[in-house]
């Protein structure tokens, strides 16, 4: 049995999150046809307005049909009789007598299945003559929309990425006629009140459009309810990144831990289309991790340097995490934290939820997500985050065909290496599985620095 199977076979929460992601197509089709729910395409971790409208946010790749690992299929079939917790224990016992070898590399299969689909969607975009100016992230999302656009009733877009990304979204008008845009203005230090006023107005306009499409009213109560759920999700997510990933003992193999972080990064886009279920799963995940650590189930990682690999939300080579593990390191993925999306939205009896959401978006733009368009701010964000998390090294994942100034990534790398005195490199990414040997060649001397 592989190290992955030993780690994951009794990790109920991880299996549930993986299963819910991979079976999204069936779940979403039932929500739309049986319950008459409105499906709204989202990306970048902004599903709150959709949930508040009693509708379903969808990161489009989840409408694709995935190949399910046999172990997950067996789990789901048995869970109807025994329940997930008991089922994983029973199959864990079966695994120990080497009877059910299908558990081998469960989580690895999940990540590989998702990545294979990303590549196919990238190829679909190429076949539709998408501009070569677009990076992997834009091309793959374009492929998602082309493949499954007819399943979503509209698209909710935040102007938080590069200009090419915004141009691409607008070009989809023919595929997705219903597009709701939320413009995030510059948070001018000299006139913050004006920026907040514009942001509030833009959110309110989006709310009206969502209400017209869904037929549901978004109230202060429904917003606050979703913010409370989201805040709890973010709290647990941060516990995994800030507490467990910084510890000297992991509840599983470091390569498996990196795959769990990768799964969370992808699932956070839309909370697997069910906020309450995602909250229950991630809270259970933290509980399971802590219990395993207390019982000494896992691995001593005190001598393994922690390597931050970022940004990955537009695409990255997952083989990197296993290469680094074999070279004696452990990879950390924490884009949503670094980019400001794990900050909580204040909820109180007297608060104005639209204003609080506006402040959250403005802060995310200027301190995190949109600082990708500002080199100085990007450097500051990376430096502040590395100081806070005390990682031992940084790998900057630079997308080929990304329209960010390539010199900016070199500035980030050099500034952090000089100011924080930690090893830093950048690796280039164009498509999954395309340049693994080149990545290995760069990582060997890099890991030798530790």
Secondary structure, DSSP 8 states (H G I E B T S, - for coil): --HHHHHHTT-HHHHHHHHHHHTHHHHHHHHHHTS---EEE--SS--HHHHHTT-EEE-GGGGS-----HHHHHHHHHHHHH-HHHHHHHHHHHHHTT--GGGTTHHHHHHHHHHHHHHHHHHHHHHTT--TTS-HHHHHHHHHHHHHGGG-SEEEEES-S-HHHHHHHHHGGGT---EEEE------GGGHHHHHHHHHHHHHHHHHHHHHHH-----HHHHHHHHHHHHHHHHHHHIIIIIITTSSEESS-HHHHHHHHHHHHHHTTTGGG-HHHHHHHHHHHHHHHHHHHHTT-SEE-TTS-EEEEE--TT---THHHHHHHHTT-EEE--HHHHTTTTS-----TT--HHHHHHHHHHHHHHHTGGGGG-HHHHHHHHHHHHHHHT-SEEEEEEETT--S-HHHHHHHHHHHHHHT--EEEEEEESSTTSSHHHHHHHHHHHHHT-
